[in-house]
Structures are given as C-alpha cells and as structure tokens.
Amino acid sequence: MNPLRHGARLPLRMGLIALAAGVLLAGSACSEDKAAPPPAPIAWTKVDLPAEPVVLTGHGTELLIGLRDRGAEVVPRLLIQQEDGSRQEVKVEAKSPYALEAIWQSIAYDGRRLLALGGAAGGAHSNTRWTVWSGSAKTLTEYPQEFNTFGGQTAGALYSALITPAGEALAGSWGSAQTGLDAAIWLPQGPSKWVRQDSAKTSLQSVPSLLVGPNYGTVAGDGIVLVGSQVRLAPNVVQQEAAVWRSTSVNKGWSRIALPEPGNRSQGNTASCTETVCTITGFADGKLAMWKLEGSQGKRLAGVPAIAVGDKDKQPPPIDVDGRLYQVVAEGNKVKVVSGQDGNWTVQESTGPEGLVTGAAAIGKTLYLLAGQPATLWKSTLS
C-alpha cells in the first residue's frame, strides 16, 4: 500500500464527518426554530366590589355575584351585573339569626327565579347551620326551616341550589338507612317549607358494596345532574371512581353512571350541561381530568394537560364559549386557563390573580374569575 495515498484519504474522511455533523446540527436547529412558542399569558383586570365575592353564576347576559360583607348587619349580599357592567343590588331579607351571618354556598338563577343556599357555623360543635332563600331579581327572602330539615344526628351537608323548568331543588347528603351517607334531594312544599325526599331504593342510596358520594349539582333540561365519586367495596377492594347521577325530571328517574377510564382513583368535582350534553371536570390519579356525557354514554376527553389536582382543590365548572371549552385551575399558587377541545388543548398562565380558584363564569366574551383568599373578582376578554 502506498502510504502517501493512504494518508491523502484522511482529510476527505474528516471533511465528510464534519459535513454530516453540520447537517445534523442544522436539522436540530431548524427543529428548535419550528417549535411553537408558549402561548401568551392571559391578562386579567381586577373588578372593584363593595364586599368580598364568594359565589359566581351566570345566566344569559347577567352575572350574579354573591358577596360576604363582614362588617354589615346582614352579611350576605347579592349583585346582578349586566353585560355592559351596570349593576343592581338584590334586596336580601334575612329572617333568622344564622341568616344574618350566612355565607353563600350556591345561587341558582333562571332569569326570573332566584334560589340560594347559605351557611353559617353555629352551635356547640360549630356545625353549619343551613339557610334557604328564594325570590326574584328584586328581593331574595330567607324562609326559616325546622332544625331537623337540614340538621340532626344523621345530617350530612348541602352543596347546590337548583332551578329546572320542572321545579326547584336543593342537593346534599343524609345518613343512609344502610351505610354511610346517601345522596339527598330536598323539594319545596308550598312557598316556604322544604322537605327531604327518601333516597331508599334509588341510585342515590349507599349500600354495603357501593358508597355514593356526589358533591356538586347542576341542571340539564328538566333533570338534575350530580357529580362526584362512587366507592366500590369488596374483600380487599376499595375503589374510588368518578361518577354521575342524573334524573329525568327533578327528583324522578334517577340513574347512576360510572365515568370511563377512571384510573386508580378519580372524582368528578364540577359540571356544566346543556339539555343533552354535560362536561364534567375532576381529577384522575392526582391530575386534571375531564369527561363528556351524552345521555348515559360517557367519554374521557383525551390529552387534557397533566395539571396536579388534589382532593381539597376547588374547581369551577367548565365553560363553553362558541364550542371551545375553558377550565380555570390553580396549580400551586398559579392560576392557569386550559382551553380547547378533545385532544387539542392550550394552557395559558395568568397575570394578576393568584391562589385558590373558587369560581368562574362567562358573559359573552368576558371571562370572570374568583381567586385568592379572601377572594377577588377578575375579568378578561376572550379572543
């Protein structure tokens, strides 16, 4: 072999290697250049209010803001804000001592009727003393109930006031005749009295092999939709799964639906519904999860961002604006907005609000948010 010719090949090989490395580096740089930049944060504007906001709900072009006025003789207050920002205060008439101190838990409004649920700690054990209020956009009046209506040794909790075209209801829990707590519904009897309905022999009842645990209620047409979790019990088995309970009309025709792909442990926390379709938000295995329910058929939405959600984290209901879902969630102290559709999601950070998220509602293209402790009202215009 000619040593000179052999040595002459070395620069050629080195050149080819350098060229190949350059191509790879250039390809990598192009790939990085093409990577989508993170979406711009959502800018929120603080909304001034006369007292601390505790509950938000919307109907059409109207936003209801439930307030807690700590220094007032009557602590609960209620504002109705129009789409243009103008407001009117609903006259609140408290009749019992606990109503004077009540903190709004849930407010339902159908554009004509108002139904509200308040709570105040009281008694030797500081249990919640529930108050129920009804009326219109002009006046909301508390109607005192007998102690055993919502209280007593077998009492559970209340969580939602509900108005359907077929009637009004309150949703909560009550001691089961078999085990644990049943889901419970209260219906009005006349203008001022509320009566708890029997859950026995319905899907609202807990049994030794299955504990029911709804914790949030909303309306779908004439029916009620409750979301939460069910716990299956068997030898060496304790399985918690996200579930939905729905009626055909107020307290009639209840059915229970286990939501699909529940993971090892899951729960539904909130929901929003049209007459036929519901979107449920909760968690599965400690991460944000969302489901869609049409009739009795559930589907877990794909690709939902893996944002940490704990047992005690609050989640406002999902909001649909022109076919795009918006879910506000707090991860740590940061407020994030998840938006999109099944399998295609965007996560945006927030500038302004921080801390616990307790409420959200959309009026037109304006998204409203309750965040922080004590809470503050914020707004942002959706693009």
VMD Tcl script that draws the C-alpha trace (Angstrom):
set ca {
  {0.00 0.00 0.00}
  {1.23 3.48 -0.86}
  {1.49 5.38 2.47}
  {1.12 8.70 0.67}
  {-2.17 7.70 -0.96}
  {-3.44 6.22 2.33}
  {-2.68 9.45 4.17}
  {-4.39 11.51 1.48}
  {-7.75 9.93 2.31}
  {-7.75 11.25 5.92}
  {-8.72 14.87 5.19}
  {-11.50 13.64 2.89}
  {-12.96 11.42 5.65}
  {-12.72 14.23 8.19}
  {-14.48 16.56 5.79}
  {-17.34 14.12 5.30}
  {-17.72 13.66 9.06}
  {-17.75 17.43 9.60}
  {-20.32 17.86 6.82}
  {-22.56 15.18 8.32}
  {-22.30 16.77 11.77}
  {-23.15 20.13 10.29}
  {-26.26 18.71 8.62}
  {-27.41 17.14 11.92}
  {-26.83 20.34 13.85}
  {-28.62 22.38 11.22}
  {-31.56 19.95 11.33}
  {-31.69 20.21 15.10}
  {-31.60 23.99 14.95}
  {-34.40 24.02 12.38}
  {-36.46 21.74 14.60}
  {-35.93 24.08 17.56}
  {-36.80 27.09 15.41}
  {-40.07 25.44 14.38}
  {-41.10 24.59 17.96}
  {-44.22 26.58 18.85}
  {-43.60 29.33 21.41}
  {-45.62 29.11 24.62}
  {-48.97 30.91 24.40}
  {-49.11 34.41 25.82}
  {-50.39 34.67 29.40}
  {-53.97 35.79 29.96}
  {-54.07 39.32 31.32}
  {-56.74 39.82 33.99}
  {-58.21 43.07 35.25}
  {-59.33 43.40 38.86}
  {-63.01 44.28 39.33}
  {-63.86 46.52 42.28}
  {-66.70 45.37 44.51}
  {-68.31 46.70 47.71}
  {-67.55 43.48 49.63}
  {-65.80 40.10 49.34}
  {-67.15 37.91 46.49}
  {-67.84 34.28 47.40}
  {-70.08 32.88 44.62}
  {-70.36 33.50 40.86}
  {-73.04 32.30 38.49}
  {-74.21 33.49 35.11}
  {-77.44 33.46 33.14}
  {-77.55 34.84 29.61}
  {-76.14 38.37 29.75}
  {-76.36 38.62 33.55}
  {-73.67 37.83 36.10}
  {-74.70 37.10 39.69}
  {-72.13 37.98 42.33}
  {-72.74 36.68 45.83}
  {-70.95 38.81 48.43}
  {-69.88 38.49 52.03}
  {-69.98 41.86 53.79}
  {-68.19 41.06 57.04}
  {-68.92 44.40 58.68}
  {-72.60 44.67 57.80}
  {-75.62 43.77 59.92}
  {-76.69 41.38 57.14}
  {-73.53 39.65 55.91}
  {-74.86 38.05 52.66}
  {-75.36 40.45 49.75}
  {-76.15 39.84 46.09}
  {-75.44 41.85 42.94}
  {-76.69 41.32 39.39}
  {-74.31 42.75 36.81}
  {-75.33 43.31 33.19}
  {-73.10 42.69 30.19}
  {-72.31 46.43 29.97}
  {-71.04 46.42 33.57}
  {-74.02 48.15 35.16}
  {-75.24 46.63 38.42}
  {-78.28 46.36 40.63}
  {-78.32 45.08 44.19}
  {-80.91 42.48 45.10}
  {-82.67 43.25 48.37}
  {-81.77 40.48 50.82}
  {-84.25 39.77 53.63}
  {-82.83 37.69 56.49}
  {-85.36 36.29 58.97}
  {-83.29 34.10 61.35}
  {-80.10 34.80 63.36}
  {-78.00 32.42 61.26}
  {-79.21 34.08 58.06}
  {-77.69 37.35 59.23}
  {-74.26 35.66 59.25}
  {-74.72 33.32 56.28}
  {-72.07 32.82 53.62}
  {-73.47 31.98 50.20}
  {-72.78 28.36 49.19}
  {-74.78 28.18 45.96}
  {-77.06 30.52 43.99}
  {-79.34 29.45 41.13}
  {-81.00 31.88 38.70}
  {-83.08 31.26 35.59}
  {-83.61 34.88 34.60}
  {-86.76 35.12 36.71}
  {-86.47 33.00 39.85}
  {-83.68 33.06 42.42}
  {-82.87 30.23 44.82}
  {-79.92 30.41 47.20}
  {-78.27 28.30 49.85}
  {-76.36 29.90 52.72}
  {-74.39 28.51 55.64}
  {-73.05 29.79 58.94}
  {-71.14 27.94 61.64}
  {-73.05 27.62 64.89}
  {-73.90 25.55 67.94}
  {-71.59 23.81 70.42}
  {-69.78 21.91 67.66}
  {-69.73 24.77 65.11}
  {-71.68 22.70 62.60}
  {-73.01 24.50 59.54}
  {-76.49 25.95 60.01}
  {-78.08 26.00 56.58}
  {-80.44 28.72 55.36}
  {-82.54 28.63 52.20}
  {-83.61 31.75 50.32}
  {-85.92 32.28 47.35}
  {-87.30 35.20 45.39}
  {-86.61 37.25 42.28}
  {-84.08 39.72 40.95}
  {-85.72 42.36 43.15}
  {-85.92 40.61 46.53}
  {-84.39 37.43 47.96}
  {-86.03 36.24 51.19}
  {-84.90 33.65 53.70}
  {-87.53 31.13 54.80}
  {-86.52 29.62 58.18}
  {-86.83 25.84 58.41}
  {-87.31 23.47 61.33}
  {-83.98 22.28 62.75}
  {-84.43 18.69 61.52}
  {-84.93 19.83 57.92}
  {-81.17 20.18 57.46}
  {-79.77 19.30 60.90}
  {-79.62 16.47 63.40}
  {-77.50 13.40 64.12}
  {-77.91 11.96 60.64}
  {-77.37 15.25 58.79}
  {-74.83 15.46 56.01}
  {-74.07 18.60 54.00}
  {-75.75 20.68 51.32}
  {-73.94 21.91 48.23}
  {-76.23 23.06 45.39}
  {-79.37 25.11 44.82}
  {-81.05 24.08 41.56}
  {-83.78 25.55 39.35}
  {-85.14 23.46 36.46}
  {-88.11 24.29 34.22}
  {-89.95 21.48 36.06}
  {-89.20 22.69 39.59}
  {-86.66 23.70 42.23}
  {-84.49 21.53 44.46}
  {-81.62 21.50 46.93}
  {-78.91 18.82 46.73}
  {-76.84 17.40 49.55}
  {-76.31 14.27 51.63}
  {-78.00 12.50 54.53}
  {-77.39 9.49 56.75}
  {-78.24 6.26 54.94}
  {-80.62 3.61 56.24}
  {-77.99 1.05 55.22}
  {-74.49 2.52 55.46}
  {-72.66 5.83 55.24}
  {-74.40 8.76 53.57}
  {-76.99 8.79 50.81}
  {-77.22 11.50 48.20}
  {-80.26 13.58 49.17}
  {-82.71 15.91 47.46}
  {-84.97 18.47 49.14}
  {-88.09 19.76 47.36}
  {-90.25 22.78 48.24}
  {-93.65 22.19 49.80}
  {-95.60 25.38 49.35}
  {-93.82 28.73 49.27}
  {-91.79 28.39 52.47}
  {-91.21 24.76 53.53}
  {-88.55 22.31 52.30}
  {-88.88 18.53 52.64}
  {-86.14 15.94 52.22}
  {-87.06 13.13 49.81}
  {-86.45 9.45 50.55}
  {-83.40 8.10 48.70}
  {-84.08 4.44 49.55}
  {-84.30 2.03 46.61}
  {-82.91 4.62 44.19}
  {-79.44 5.09 42.74}
  {-78.93 7.86 45.32}
  {-78.73 5.27 48.12}
  {-75.49 3.87 49.56}
  {-75.31 0.12 50.12}
  {-72.60 -2.02 51.78}
  {-70.92 -2.76 48.44}
  {-71.16 0.77 46.99}
  {-70.93 4.17 48.71}
  {-72.29 7.11 46.73}
  {-70.61 10.50 47.00}
  {-71.88 13.30 44.76}
  {-70.65 16.76 45.76}
  {-71.90 19.18 43.08}
  {-75.17 19.64 41.23}
  {-76.31 21.36 38.06}
  {-79.30 21.30 35.69}
  {-79.81 19.57 32.32}
  {-83.24 20.36 30.86}
  {-85.90 19.28 33.37}
  {-83.43 16.98 35.11}
  {-80.71 17.30 37.71}
  {-77.12 16.15 37.26}
  {-74.96 15.37 40.30}
  {-71.24 14.63 40.01}
  {-68.77 13.14 42.46}
  {-67.45 9.64 43.05}
  {-68.60 6.17 43.98}
  {-66.57 3.84 46.18}
  {-66.78 0.12 45.45}
  {-66.25 -2.08 48.49}
  {-65.43 -5.79 48.41}
  {-63.00 -8.09 50.22}
  {-59.57 -6.45 49.85}
  {-61.04 -3.87 47.43}
  {-61.64 -0.12 47.92}
  {-62.03 1.52 44.52}
  {-62.99 5.20 44.11}
  {-64.31 6.14 40.66}
  {-65.70 9.33 39.13}
  {-69.47 9.04 38.69}
  {-72.59 10.95 37.66}
  {-76.18 10.72 38.92}
  {-78.89 12.16 36.72}
  {-82.68 12.40 36.86}
  {-85.18 12.65 34.05}
  {-87.19 15.38 35.82}
  {-86.14 16.98 39.14}
  {-86.30 14.04 41.59}
  {-87.72 11.42 39.20}
  {-85.99 8.70 37.20}
  {-82.55 8.67 38.81}
  {-79.71 6.69 37.24}
  {-76.04 6.32 38.13}
  {-73.27 6.34 35.51}
  {-69.66 5.40 36.23}
  {-67.41 7.60 34.10}
  {-64.97 5.73 31.81}
  {-61.20 5.48 32.20}
  {-61.28 6.36 35.89}
  {-57.67 5.38 36.57}
  {-56.76 4.07 40.01}
  {-58.63 6.84 41.82}
  {-60.83 9.57 40.38}
  {-63.63 12.00 41.13}
  {-65.88 14.49 39.37}
  {-65.88 17.91 41.03}
  {-67.98 20.20 38.84}
  {-70.02 20.12 35.64}
  {-71.85 22.27 33.14}
  {-74.67 20.98 30.95}
  {-76.90 21.76 28.01}
  {-80.18 19.85 27.77}
  {-78.39 16.85 26.24}
  {-74.62 17.11 26.87}
  {-72.62 17.58 30.07}
  {-68.93 18.34 30.55}
  {-67.51 17.15 33.87}
  {-64.27 18.32 35.45}
  {-62.43 16.49 38.21}
  {-59.27 14.51 38.71}
  {-57.86 11.06 37.98}
  {-54.74 9.82 39.74}
  {-53.99 13.31 41.05}
  {-54.17 15.06 37.66}
  {-56.81 17.21 35.94}
  {-59.38 15.08 34.10}
  {-62.44 15.96 32.02}
  {-65.31 13.87 30.68}
  {-68.19 14.40 28.28}
  {-71.57 12.77 28.93}
  {-74.31 12.38 26.32}
  {-77.33 10.56 27.72}
  {-75.84 7.59 29.53}
  {-72.68 7.44 27.39}
  {-69.56 8.93 28.93}
  {-66.20 9.65 27.32}
  {-62.98 10.82 28.95}
  {-61.53 13.72 26.96}
  {-58.11 12.95 25.53}
  {-54.91 14.87 26.01}
  {-56.05 17.01 28.96}
  {-52.90 18.67 30.36}
  {-51.46 16.84 33.37}
  {-52.00 19.62 35.92}
  {-51.91 18.50 39.55}
  {-55.31 18.48 41.30}
  {-55.68 17.39 44.91}
  {-58.64 16.19 46.95}
  {-59.22 19.60 48.52}
  {-58.64 21.72 45.41}
  {-61.65 23.70 44.25}
  {-62.58 23.64 40.58}
  {-65.10 25.98 38.96}
  {-67.33 24.39 36.32}
  {-66.04 24.16 32.74}
  {-67.23 26.91 30.41}
  {-68.15 26.51 26.74}
  {-67.72 29.62 24.58}
  {-68.53 29.08 20.89}
  {-67.60 25.39 21.08}
  {-64.30 25.93 22.91}
  {-64.01 24.68 26.48}
  {-62.36 26.78 29.17}
  {-61.29 25.32 32.52}
  {-59.68 27.56 35.11}
  {-57.45 25.72 37.57}
  {-54.89 26.66 40.21}
  {-51.64 24.71 40.31}
  {-49.83 25.71 43.44}
  {-50.27 29.46 43.63}
  {-50.52 29.92 39.86}
  {-53.80 30.40 38.03}
  {-53.91 28.62 34.68}
  {-56.52 28.51 31.93}
  {-56.86 25.27 29.97}
  {-58.81 25.72 26.73}
  {-59.58 23.73 23.61}
  {-61.41 20.56 22.66}
  {-60.96 16.81 22.93}
  {-57.30 16.02 22.16}
  {-56.29 19.64 21.37}
  {-55.58 21.85 24.38}
  {-53.75 25.04 25.24}
  {-52.51 26.03 28.70}
  {-52.09 29.73 29.48}
  {-50.55 31.28 32.57}
  {-52.21 34.30 34.18}
  {-51.04 37.76 35.11}
  {-52.94 39.22 38.05}
  {-54.87 36.64 40.09}
  {-53.08 34.16 42.34}
  {-54.04 31.43 44.77}
  {-57.14 29.32 45.22}
  {-59.70 29.48 42.39}
  {-63.27 29.31 43.70}
  {-65.48 30.45 40.82}
  {-65.67 31.28 37.13}
  {-68.37 32.35 34.69}
  {-68.54 33.74 31.16}
  {-70.84 36.52 29.99}
  {-70.49 36.88 26.25}
  {-66.76 37.07 25.52}
  {-65.84 38.15 29.05}
  {-64.49 35.52 31.43}
  {-64.89 36.25 35.15}
  {-62.87 34.61 37.88}
  {-62.81 34.41 41.68}
  {-59.32 33.78 43.04}
  {-57.34 34.24 46.25}
  {-58.20 34.19 49.95}
  {-60.13 36.34 50.59}
  {-61.34 36.14 47.02}
  {-61.12 38.90 44.44}
  {-63.11 39.23 41.22}
  {-61.15 39.40 37.95}
  {-62.15 39.64 34.28}
  {-60.54 39.02 30.91}
  {-61.73 39.27 27.33}
  {-61.54 36.03 25.36}
  {-60.01 36.25 21.90}
}
mol new
graphics top color blue
foreach p $ca { graphics top sphere $p radius 0.5 }
foreach p [lrange $ca 0 end-1] q [lrange $ca 1 end] { graphics top cylinder $p $q radius 0.2 }
display resetview
